[in-house]
């Protein structure tokens, strides 16, 4: 029987309180410079933001 109260408590701190601005993912989040995007969305948007890959 699954728990019906799973993830109903509000998350105010910790890893689960932050999410990607673009897709809403909570895993692989880049918080440096307060970007708040996951790594997958960052790779798509990096050229538009101005990040250059040197290698």
HTML snippet that shows the backbone in 3Dmol.js (N, CA, C, O; Angstrom):
<script src="https://3Dmol.org/build/3Dmol-min.js"></script>
<div id="view" style="width:600px;height:400px;position:relative"></div>
<script>
const pdb = `
ATOM      1  N   UNK A   1       0.842  -1.185   0.000  1.00  0.00           N
ATOM      2  CA  UNK A   1       0.000   0.000   0.000  1.00  0.00           C
ATOM      3  C   UNK A   1       0.884   1.244   0.000  1.00  0.00           C
ATOM      4  O   UNK A   1       1.667   1.421   0.933  1.00  0.00           O
ATOM      5  N   UNK A   2       0.792   2.101  -0.992  1.00  0.00           N
ATOM      6  CA  UNK A   2       1.640   3.290  -1.051  1.00  0.00           C
ATOM      7  C   UNK A   2       1.222   4.343  -0.030  1.00  0.00           C
ATOM      8  O   UNK A   2       0.058   4.439   0.357  1.00  0.00           O
ATOM      9  N   UNK A   3       2.196   5.115   0.386  1.00  0.00           N
ATOM     10  CA  UNK A   3       1.933   6.189   1.333  1.00  0.00           C
ATOM     11  C   UNK A   3       1.305   7.363   0.600  1.00  0.00           C
ATOM     12  O   UNK A   3       1.903   7.888  -0.339  1.00  0.00           O
ATOM     13  N   UNK A   4       0.124   7.783   1.001  1.00  0.00           N
ATOM     14  CA  UNK A   4      -0.579   8.870   0.313  1.00  0.00           C
ATOM     15  C   UNK A   4      -0.071  10.235   0.736  1.00  0.00           C
ATOM     16  O   UNK A   4      -0.427  11.241   0.122  1.00  0.00           O
ATOM     17  N   UNK A   5       0.751  10.290   1.770  1.00  0.00           N
ATOM     18  CA  UNK A   5       1.279  11.563   2.235  1.00  0.00           C
ATOM     19  C   UNK A   5       2.662  11.843   1.670  1.00  0.00           C
ATOM     20  O   UNK A   5       3.365  12.717   2.178  1.00  0.00           O
ATOM     21  N   UNK A   6       3.066  11.131   0.642  1.00  0.00           N
ATOM     22  CA  UNK A   6       4.401  11.300   0.056  1.00  0.00           C
ATOM     23  C   UNK A   6       4.537  12.676  -0.578  1.00  0.00           C
ATOM     24  O   UNK A   6       3.738  13.036  -1.442  1.00  0.00           O
ATOM     25  N   UNK A   7       5.522  13.444  -0.169  1.00  0.00           N
ATOM     26  CA  UNK A   7       5.862  14.760  -0.706  1.00  0.00           C
ATOM     27  C   UNK A   7       4.724  15.783  -0.583  1.00  0.00           C
ATOM     28  O   UNK A   7       4.546  16.622  -1.466  1.00  0.00           O
ATOM     29  N   UNK A   8       3.972  15.716   0.487  1.00  0.00           N
ATOM     30  CA  UNK A   8       2.928  16.710   0.684  1.00  0.00           C
ATOM     31  C   UNK A   8       3.401  17.825   1.614  1.00  0.00           C
ATOM     32  O   UNK A   8       2.822  18.911   1.626  1.00  0.00           O
ATOM     33  N   UNK A   9       4.442  17.565   2.384  1.00  0.00           N
ATOM     34  CA  UNK A   9       4.977  18.577   3.298  1.00  0.00           C
ATOM     35  C   UNK A   9       5.787  19.595   2.495  1.00  0.00           C
ATOM     36  O   UNK A   9       6.598  19.198   1.659  1.00  0.00           O
ATOM     37  N   UNK A  10       5.592  20.889   2.723  1.00  0.00           N
ATOM     38  CA  UNK A  10       6.352  21.892   1.952  1.00  0.00           C
ATOM     39  C   UNK A  10       7.837  21.823   2.236  1.00  0.00           C
ATOM     40  O   UNK A  10       8.244  21.648   3.385  1.00  0.00           O
ATOM     41  N   UNK A  11       8.661  21.959   1.191  1.00  0.00           N
ATOM     42  CA  UNK A  11      10.110  21.902   1.328  1.00  0.00           C
ATOM     43  C   UNK A  11      10.646  23.325   1.356  1.00  0.00           C
ATOM     44  O   UNK A  11      10.581  24.026   0.346  1.00  0.00           O
ATOM     45  N   UNK A  12      11.170  23.759   2.489  1.00  0.00           N
ATOM     46  CA  UNK A  12      11.666  25.123   2.640  1.00  0.00           C
ATOM     47  C   UNK A  12      13.185  25.200   2.641  1.00  0.00           C
ATOM     48  O   UNK A  12      13.747  26.288   2.513  1.00  0.00           O
ATOM     49  N   UNK A  13      13.854  24.071   2.783  1.00  0.00           N
ATOM     50  CA  UNK A  13      15.303  24.055   2.820  1.00  0.00           C
ATOM     51  C   UNK A  13      15.800  22.718   2.299  1.00  0.00           C
ATOM     52  O   UNK A  13      15.050  21.744   2.234  1.00  0.00           O
ATOM     53  N   UNK A  14      17.070  22.684   1.930  1.00  0.00           N
ATOM     54  CA  UNK A  14      17.664  21.438   1.474  1.00  0.00           C
ATOM     55  C   UNK A  14      17.593  21.272  -0.033  1.00  0.00           C
ATOM     56  O   UNK A  14      17.162  22.166  -0.762  1.00  0.00           O
ATOM     57  N   UNK A  15      18.026  20.107  -0.474  1.00  0.00           N
ATOM     58  CA  UNK A  15      18.143  19.822  -1.898  1.00  0.00           C
ATOM     59  C   UNK A  15      16.793  19.845  -2.615  1.00  0.00           C
ATOM     60  O   UNK A  15      16.713  20.251  -3.774  1.00  0.00           O
ATOM     61  N   UNK A  16      15.758  19.423  -1.947  1.00  0.00           N
ATOM     62  CA  UNK A  16      14.446  19.292  -2.583  1.00  0.00           C
ATOM     63  C   UNK A  16      13.675  20.601  -2.653  1.00  0.00           C
ATOM     64  O   UNK A  16      12.593  20.643  -3.238  1.00  0.00           O
ATOM     65  N   UNK A  17      14.206  21.665  -2.073  1.00  0.00           N
ATOM     66  CA  UNK A  17      13.475  22.930  -2.068  1.00  0.00           C
ATOM     67  C   UNK A  17      13.729  23.752  -3.318  1.00  0.00           C
ATOM     68  O   UNK A  17      12.981  24.689  -3.600  1.00  0.00           O
ATOM     69  N   UNK A  18      14.783  23.416  -4.083  1.00  0.00           N
ATOM     70  CA  UNK A  18      15.139  24.188  -5.272  1.00  0.00           C
ATOM     71  C   UNK A  18      14.800  23.391  -6.519  1.00  0.00           C
ATOM     72  O   UNK A  18      14.874  22.162  -6.520  1.00  0.00           O
ATOM     73  N   UNK A  19      14.429  24.095  -7.580  1.00  0.00           N
ATOM     74  CA  UNK A  19      14.141  23.404  -8.829  1.00  0.00           C
ATOM     75  C   UNK A  19      14.589  24.257 -10.004  1.00  0.00           C
ATOM     76  O   UNK A  19      14.811  25.460  -9.867  1.00  0.00           O
ATOM     77  N   UNK A  20      14.717  23.624 -11.151  1.00  0.00           N
ATOM     78  CA  UNK A  20      15.149  24.286 -12.376  1.00  0.00           C
ATOM     79  C   UNK A  20      14.085  25.275 -12.836  1.00  0.00           C
ATOM     80  O   UNK A  20      12.892  24.971 -12.804  1.00  0.00           O
ATOM     81  N   UNK A  21      14.518  26.456 -13.264  1.00  0.00           N
ATOM     82  CA  UNK A  21      13.577  27.462 -13.755  1.00  0.00           C
ATOM     83  C   UNK A  21      12.950  27.055 -15.072  1.00  0.00           C
ATOM     84  O   UNK A  21      11.824  27.448 -15.379  1.00  0.00           O
ATOM     85  N   UNK A  22      13.677  26.267 -15.852  1.00  0.00           N
ATOM     86  CA  UNK A  22      13.227  25.933 -17.198  1.00  0.00           C
ATOM     87  C   UNK A  22      12.279  24.739 -17.191  1.00  0.00           C
ATOM     88  O   UNK A  22      11.163  24.821 -17.704  1.00  0.00           O
ATOM     89  N   UNK A  23      12.731  23.622 -16.603  1.00  0.00           N
ATOM     90  CA  UNK A  23      11.944  22.392 -16.704  1.00  0.00           C
ATOM     91  C   UNK A  23      11.387  21.898 -15.376  1.00  0.00           C
ATOM     92  O   UNK A  23      10.552  20.993 -15.362  1.00  0.00           O
ATOM     93  N   UNK A  24      11.829  22.471 -14.261  1.00  0.00           N
ATOM     94  CA  UNK A  24      11.298  22.060 -12.970  1.00  0.00           C
ATOM     95  C   UNK A  24      11.993  20.863 -12.345  1.00  0.00           C
ATOM     96  O   UNK A  24      11.534  20.362 -11.318  1.00  0.00           O
ATOM     97  N   UNK A  25      13.088  20.388 -12.934  1.00  0.00           N
ATOM     98  CA  UNK A  25      13.814  19.249 -12.384  1.00  0.00           C
ATOM     99  C   UNK A  25      14.508  19.643 -11.082  1.00  0.00           C
ATOM    100  O   UNK A  25      14.873  20.802 -10.885  1.00  0.00           O
ATOM    101  N   UNK A  26      14.682  18.672 -10.208  1.00  0.00           N
ATOM    102  CA  UNK A  26      15.343  18.929  -8.935  1.00  0.00           C
ATOM    103  C   UNK A  26      16.726  18.284  -8.864  1.00  0.00           C
ATOM    104  O   UNK A  26      17.438  18.452  -7.875  1.00  0.00           O
ATOM    105  N   UNK A  27      17.104  17.555  -9.897  1.00  0.00           N
ATOM    106  CA  UNK A  27      18.389  16.866  -9.908  1.00  0.00           C
ATOM    107  C   UNK A  27      19.341  17.561 -10.859  1.00  0.00           C
ATOM    108  O   UNK A  27      18.921  18.060 -11.903  1.00  0.00           O
ATOM    109  N   UNK A  28      20.630  17.601 -10.508  1.00  0.00           N
ATOM    110  CA  UNK A  28      21.642  18.185 -11.371  1.00  0.00           C
ATOM    111  C   UNK A  28      21.524  19.692 -11.474  1.00  0.00           C
ATOM    112  O   UNK A  28      21.788  20.262 -12.532  1.00  0.00           O
ATOM    113  N   UNK A  29      21.134  20.339 -10.399  1.00  0.00           N
ATOM    114  CA  UNK A  29      20.867  21.770 -10.413  1.00  0.00           C
ATOM    115  C   UNK A  29      22.159  22.580 -10.296  1.00  0.00           C
ATOM    116  O   UNK A  29      23.002  22.296  -9.445  1.00  0.00           O
ATOM    117  N   UNK A  30      22.306  23.586 -11.153  1.00  0.00           N
ATOM    118  CA  UNK A  30      23.453  24.494 -11.095  1.00  0.00           C
ATOM    119  C   UNK A  30      22.976  25.765 -10.406  1.00  0.00           C
ATOM    120  O   UNK A  30      22.150  26.504 -10.941  1.00  0.00           O
ATOM    121  N   UNK A  31      23.508  26.008  -9.210  1.00  0.00           N
ATOM    122  CA  UNK A  31      23.072  27.165  -8.435  1.00  0.00           C
ATOM    123  C   UNK A  31      24.103  28.284  -8.448  1.00  0.00           C
ATOM    124  O   UNK A  31      23.856  29.357  -7.898  1.00  0.00           O
ATOM    125  N   UNK A  32      25.251  28.050  -9.068  1.00  0.00           N
ATOM    126  CA  UNK A  32      26.284  29.077  -9.114  1.00  0.00           C
ATOM    127  C   UNK A  32      25.779  30.282  -9.897  1.00  0.00           C
ATOM    128  O   UNK A  32      25.108  30.129 -10.918  1.00  0.00           O
ATOM    129  N   UNK A  33      26.101  31.462  -9.423  1.00  0.00           N
ATOM    130  CA  UNK A  33      25.627  32.731  -9.997  1.00  0.00           C
ATOM    131  C   UNK A  33      24.101  32.819  -9.974  1.00  0.00           C
ATOM    132  O   UNK A  33      23.505  33.586 -10.730  1.00  0.00           O
ATOM    133  N   UNK A  34      23.478  32.033  -9.104  1.00  0.00           N
ATOM    134  CA  UNK A  34      22.022  31.986  -8.955  1.00  0.00           C
ATOM    135  C   UNK A  34      21.312  31.720 -10.276  1.00  0.00           C
ATOM    136  O   UNK A  34      20.283  32.326 -10.573  1.00  0.00           O
ATOM    137  N   UNK A  35      21.878  30.800 -11.072  1.00  0.00           N
ATOM    138  CA  UNK A  35      21.273  30.453 -12.354  1.00  0.00           C
ATOM    139  C   UNK A  35      20.029  29.606 -12.173  1.00  0.00           C
ATOM    140  O   UNK A  35      19.039  29.792 -12.881  1.00  0.00           O
ATOM    141  N   UNK A  36      20.072  28.674 -11.225  1.00  0.00           N
ATOM    142  CA  UNK A  36      18.947  27.802 -10.904  1.00  0.00           C
ATOM    143  C   UNK A  36      18.428  27.051 -12.132  1.00  0.00           C
ATOM    144  O   UNK A  36      17.221  26.981 -12.364  1.00  0.00           O
ATOM    145  N   UNK A  37      19.354  26.491 -12.914  1.00  0.00           N
ATOM    146  CA  UNK A  37      18.963  25.650 -14.044  1.00  0.00           C
ATOM    147  C   UNK A  37      19.631  24.297 -13.879  1.00  0.00           C
ATOM    148  O   UNK A  37      20.720  24.203 -13.313  1.00  0.00           O
ATOM    149  N   UNK A  38      18.994  23.266 -14.363  1.00  0.00           N
ATOM    150  CA  UNK A  38      19.602  21.940 -14.288  1.00  0.00           C
ATOM    151  C   UNK A  38      20.681  21.839 -15.366  1.00  0.00           C
ATOM    152  O   UNK A  38      20.728  22.652 -16.290  1.00  0.00           O
ATOM    153  N   UNK A  39      21.529  20.854 -15.240  1.00  0.00           N
ATOM    154  CA  UNK A  39      22.669  20.742 -16.156  1.00  0.00           C
ATOM    155  C   UNK A  39      22.229  20.477 -17.587  1.00  0.00           C
ATOM    156  O   UNK A  39      22.905  20.886 -18.530  1.00  0.00           O
ATOM    157  N   UNK A  40      21.114  19.804 -17.753  1.00  0.00           N
ATOM    158  CA  UNK A  40      20.628  19.515 -19.107  1.00  0.00           C
ATOM    159  C   UNK A  40      20.135  20.792 -19.795  1.00  0.00           C
ATOM    160  O   UNK A  40      20.444  21.030 -20.962  1.00  0.00           O
ATOM    161  N   UNK A  41      19.381  21.596 -19.082  1.00  0.00           N
ATOM    162  CA  UNK A  41      18.904  22.860 -19.657  1.00  0.00           C
ATOM    163  C   UNK A  41      20.064  23.822 -19.856  1.00  0.00           C
ATOM    164  O   UNK A  41      20.062  24.604 -20.807  1.00  0.00           O
ATOM    165  N   UNK A  42      21.057  23.774 -18.968  1.00  0.00           N
ATOM    166  CA  UNK A  42      22.202  24.656 -19.105  1.00  0.00           C
ATOM    167  C   UNK A  42      22.965  24.367 -20.392  1.00  0.00           C
ATOM    168  O   UNK A  42      23.383  25.293 -21.086  1.00  0.00           O
ATOM    169  N   UNK A  43      23.149  23.095 -20.711  1.00  0.00           N
ATOM    170  CA  UNK A  43      23.884  22.743 -21.929  1.00  0.00           C
ATOM    171  C   UNK A  43      23.152  23.221 -23.177  1.00  0.00           C
ATOM    172  O   UNK A  43      23.786  23.569 -24.173  1.00  0.00           O
ATOM    173  N   UNK A  44      21.839  23.242 -23.130  1.00  0.00           N
ATOM    174  CA  UNK A  44      21.070  23.736 -24.274  1.00  0.00           C
ATOM    175  C   UNK A  44      21.159  25.262 -24.394  1.00  0.00           C
ATOM    176  O   UNK A  44      21.236  25.800 -25.498  1.00  0.00           O
ATOM    177  N   UNK A  45      21.147  25.943 -23.265  1.00  0.00           N
ATOM    178  CA  UNK A  45      21.065  27.398 -23.262  1.00  0.00           C
ATOM    179  C   UNK A  45      22.419  28.105 -23.142  1.00  0.00           C
ATOM    180  O   UNK A  45      22.474  29.326 -23.291  1.00  0.00           O
ATOM    181  N   UNK A  46      23.504  27.385 -22.879  1.00  0.00           N
ATOM    182  CA  UNK A  46      24.812  27.999 -22.615  1.00  0.00           C
ATOM    183  C   UNK A  46      25.290  28.920 -23.736  1.00  0.00           C
ATOM    184  O   UNK A  46      25.756  30.017 -23.430  1.00  0.00           O
ATOM    185  N   UNK A  47      25.205  28.545 -25.012  1.00  0.00           N
ATOM    186  CA  UNK A  47      25.658  29.470 -26.063  1.00  0.00           C
ATOM    187  C   UNK A  47      24.861  30.775 -26.093  1.00  0.00           C
ATOM    188  O   UNK A  47      25.414  31.835 -26.383  1.00  0.00           O
ATOM    189  N   UNK A  48      23.571  30.697 -25.797  1.00  0.00           N
ATOM    190  CA  UNK A  48      22.724  31.892 -25.806  1.00  0.00           C
ATOM    191  C   UNK A  48      23.037  32.808 -24.633  1.00  0.00           C
ATOM    192  O   UNK A  48      22.920  34.029 -24.737  1.00  0.00           O
ATOM    193  N   UNK A  49      23.437  32.205 -23.507  1.00  0.00           N
ATOM    194  CA  UNK A  49      23.759  32.987 -22.307  1.00  0.00           C
ATOM    195  C   UNK A  49      25.111  33.666 -22.460  1.00  0.00           C
ATOM    196  O   UNK A  49      25.331  34.751 -21.923  1.00  0.00           O
ATOM    197  N   UNK A  50      26.024  33.019 -23.203  1.00  0.00           N
ATOM    198  CA  UNK A  50      27.344  33.609 -23.418  1.00  0.00           C
ATOM    199  C   UNK A  50      28.489  32.758 -22.917  1.00  0.00           C
ATOM    200  O   UNK A  50      29.627  33.225 -22.881  1.00  0.00           O
ATOM    201  N   UNK A  51      28.222  31.526 -22.530  1.00  0.00           N
ATOM    202  CA  UNK A  51      29.274  30.619 -22.096  1.00  0.00           C
ATOM    203  C   UNK A  51      29.904  29.965 -23.327  1.00  0.00           C
ATOM    204  O   UNK A  51      29.199  29.555 -24.249  1.00  0.00           O
ATOM    205  N   UNK A  52      31.237  29.873 -23.332  1.00  0.00           N
ATOM    206  CA  UNK A  52      31.964  29.316 -24.463  1.00  0.00           C
ATOM    207  C   UNK A  52      32.706  28.075 -24.007  1.00  0.00           C
ATOM    208  O   UNK A  52      33.347  28.089 -22.956  1.00  0.00           O
ATOM    209  N   UNK A  53      32.630  27.015 -24.773  1.00  0.00           N
ATOM    210  CA  UNK A  53      33.341  25.788 -24.474  1.00  0.00           C
ATOM    211  C   UNK A  53      34.699  25.853 -25.167  1.00  0.00           C
ATOM    212  O   UNK A  53      34.766  25.970 -26.390  1.00  0.00           O
ATOM    213  N   UNK A  54      35.786  25.776 -24.389  1.00  0.00           N
ATOM    214  CA  UNK A  54      37.121  25.925 -24.944  1.00  0.00           C
ATOM    215  C   UNK A  54      37.725  24.618 -25.433  1.00  0.00           C
ATOM    216  O   UNK A  54      38.637  24.653 -26.259  1.00  0.00           O
ATOM    217  N   UNK A  55      37.273  23.500 -24.975  1.00  0.00           N
ATOM    218  CA  UNK A  55      37.843  22.220 -25.407  1.00  0.00           C
ATOM    219  C   UNK A  55      36.965  21.531 -26.399  1.00  0.00           C
ATOM    220  O   UNK A  55      37.297  20.442 -26.866  1.00  0.00           O
TER     221      UNK A  55
END
`;
const viewer = $3Dmol.createViewer("view");
viewer.addModel(pdb, "pdb");
viewer.setStyle({}, {cartoon: {color: "spectrum"}});
viewer.zoomTo();
viewer.render();
</script>
